[in-house]
């Protein structure tokens, strides 16, 4: 059996009809709309139906072999993930418009993992008897396909970002893609035409398709990527008012892992092939207080199932049957998926049991009011530290053990040794600094050996309100600094590498826009200290050169 699904998507101009939706509720998913177009071609549709039937028989063990069991048994399986931020070319600054910040991507990944884990204490927890933990964890890849260290986030200018047509799916994906047998590819565009929030191909649709390696993956709109439950300190997320908790990716990842919608994309006579999801008739929007019975004598529909169309704050269930089917999709049914979660592939992708596969290299204070000099008592005002890995990403839920390492003759006395960090690497700790200004050092270890045991030296920055703004950051050749609200500045600057070694210093006096001399810097993470002539204020800024 041969499907030419990918060729159809890439080559044909598809015209979609848009039906109106009220109350800010958009087209939750592009799959049914695409399917309607396919149904108009009887040959293509019959091939898809045949693939669907074969998948159903295989899941029930009726194709000549033993009954399929969840791939990996009860083990937790890790999936390497790469986000391709396909931003509008005018959004040149990371965090601006469609060029989503690293932290917003992390926010989405945290929500996704909590949903799949049915994690207690989060929006993804449920008490439904058939609710299940999928035992699947999605981790940003730490190495690219060439084996180079990477943060698992690509940024690519895309001319059609603000009106991405689903008919140009492969054209967009060809701009940035990692091998689909080694990574889960997630593309984020500004907006998808017709108001579609996201879409993904079921692997059963790609069997026999010569374009499977170009098509496989998930596409999201930027306005639904991230979660208001996980907003990085000091940032705001521009999310759709109804779909603001990251559930679009949870839904589309269900499709990527071979789940149909709960209504089977038909009426009461069509099933989603999952025994523990009640039959229902069409999608359900909003968040009804009473679950309707669509197809008696079936049970009331499961309004909180991730594979329906209810609002983000209504969803919280994958069933045991859905979990089994998702885990089976990572096995021999779909040959290109068989190595995705293997130990050998995880090693190549630098994916470990922690979401950050590197030792930490930087800690930054993000709290206090006004200028916080190093001889202040930090613990009394709950200053915030941030722990980064080598990719500039915050470490997730890692306990940090702090101890002092004096390098300026006066030292730093840490009052709390073990510091829990949140999803973005932010932590609160108490410390007393030495009596004179200086860039102190501390050593840190983590309780997770896979992160690296004893880490390199960490910087402790006293960060007042940052007056200066750096962009773009990370950067490649040019880095600019701007001081909004002022005409001119007079300062001295010092640049140190991640081990605290001074590699440059100088002065700047002039207009409030400065192009930093960074062209000769090697790739890496640096700290820029600014000492202002007026008032003696000091700032520290983290710089990442690619």
Buried (B, 14 or more C-beta within 10 A) or exposed (E): EEBBBBBBBBEEEBEBEEEEEEEEBBBBBBBBBBBEBBEEEEEBBEBBEBBBEBBBEBBEEEEEEEEBEBBBEEEEBBBBBBBBBBBBEEBBBBBBBBBBBBBBBBBBBBBBBBBBBBBEEBBBBBEBEBBBBBBBBBBBBBBBBEEEEBBBBBBBBBEBBBEBBBBBBBBBBEBBBBBBBBBBBBBBBBBBBBBBBBBBBBBBBBBEBEBBBBBBBBBBBBBBBBBBBBBBEEEEBEBBEBBBBBBBBBBBBBBBBBBBBBBBBBEBEBBBBBEBBBBBBBBBBBBEEEBEBBBEEBBBBBBBBBBBBBBBBBBBBBBBBBBBBBBBBBBEBBEBBBBBBBEEBBEBBBBBBBBBBBBBBBBBBBBBEEBBBBBBEBBEBEBBBBBBBBBBBBBBEBBBBBEBBBBBEBBBEBEEEEBEBBBBBBBBBBBBBBEEBBBBBBBBBBEBEEBBEEBBBBBBBBBBEEBBEBBBBBBEEEBBBBBEEEEEBEBBBBBBBBEBEEEBEEEBEEEBEBEBEBEEBEEBBBBBBBBBEEEEBBBBBBBBBE
